Amino acid sequence: MTPKERAQKSAAAMWASDEASKWFGMELVEVDEGHAVLSLTVAPHHCNGHGICHGGVTHALADSAFAFACNSRNVATVAQHTMVSYLAPGRKGDCLTATATEVNLSGRSGIYDVRVINQDDTLIAEFRGMSRTIGGQNFQE
């Protein structure tokens, strides 16, 4: 099995049980070893009292991209710590895309950067996630 095939199979297994990402309206666009892309169209129910995309929604999108990237080797992995910087507002109707990239993987710990952009390539947020493997697999291998 190639690394990309393993990442795709791991993502399919995770997506099947990932009710939260589906509930938000996210779509899994692409996955490879240490890499994942998810998207979300900002709907009215994603907007806060200022009429812009709620920061928690943006964070959730980045966090889901992070999750698929750090689980791409079929080793069950969770977030140990995350942080996000909001740089521009997402607006109703925007298509937000979160691209997660592995920065470092050492032992049981990993570091991943996620960039969230809109359809005009405006940078909406930057996210950094630190991961920790917990043992087990997402699918039997």
Secondary structure in CASP SS format (residue, H / E / C, confidence):
PFRMAT SS
TARGET T0000
AUTHOR 0000-0000-0000
METHOD secondary structure of the structure
MODEL  1
M C 1.00
T C 1.00
P H 1.00
K H 1.00
E H 1.00
R H 1.00
A H 1.00
Q H 1.00
K H 1.00
S H 1.00
A H 1.00
A H 1.00
A H 1.00
M H 1.00
W H 1.00
A H 1.00
S H 1.00
D C 1.00
E H 1.00
A H 1.00
S H 1.00
K H 1.00
W H 1.00
F H 1.00
G C 1.00
M C 1.00
E E 1.00
L E 1.00
V E 1.00
E E 1.00
V E 1.00
D E 1.00
E C 1.00
G C 1.00
H E 1.00
A E 1.00
V E 1.00
L E 1.00
S E 1.00
L E 1.00
T E 1.00
V C 1.00
A C 1.00
P H 1.00
H H 1.00
H H 1.00
C E 1.00
N C 1.00
G C 1.00
H C 1.00
G C 1.00
I E 1.00
C E 1.00
H C 1.00
G H 1.00
G H 1.00
V H 1.00
T H 1.00
H H 1.00
A H 1.00
L H 1.00
A H 1.00
D H 1.00
S H 1.00
A H 1.00
F H 1.00
A H 1.00
F H 1.00
A H 1.00
C H 1.00
N C 1.00
S C 1.00
R C 1.00
N C 1.00
V C 1.00
A C 1.00
T E 1.00
V E 1.00
A E 1.00
Q E 1.00
H E 1.00
T E 1.00
M E 1.00
V E 1.00
S E 1.00
Y E 1.00
L C 1.00
A C 1.00
P C 1.00
G C 1.00
R E 1.00
K C 1.00
G C 1.00
D C 1.00
C E 1.00
L E 1.00
T E 1.00
A E 1.00
T E 1.00
A E 1.00
T E 1.00
E E 1.00
V E 1.00
N E 1.00
L E 1.00
S E 1.00
G C 1.00
R C 1.00
S E 1.00
G E 1.00
I E 1.00
Y E 1.00
D E 1.00
V E 1.00
R E 1.00
V E 1.00
I E 1.00
N C 1.00
Q C 1.00
D C 1.00
D C 1.00
T C 1.00
L E 1.00
I E 1.00
A E 1.00
E E 1.00
F E 1.00
R E 1.00
G E 1.00
M E 1.00
S E 1.00
R E 1.00
T E 1.00
I C 1.00
G C 1.00
G C 1.00
Q C 1.00
N C 1.00
F C 1.00
Q C 1.00
E C 1.00
END
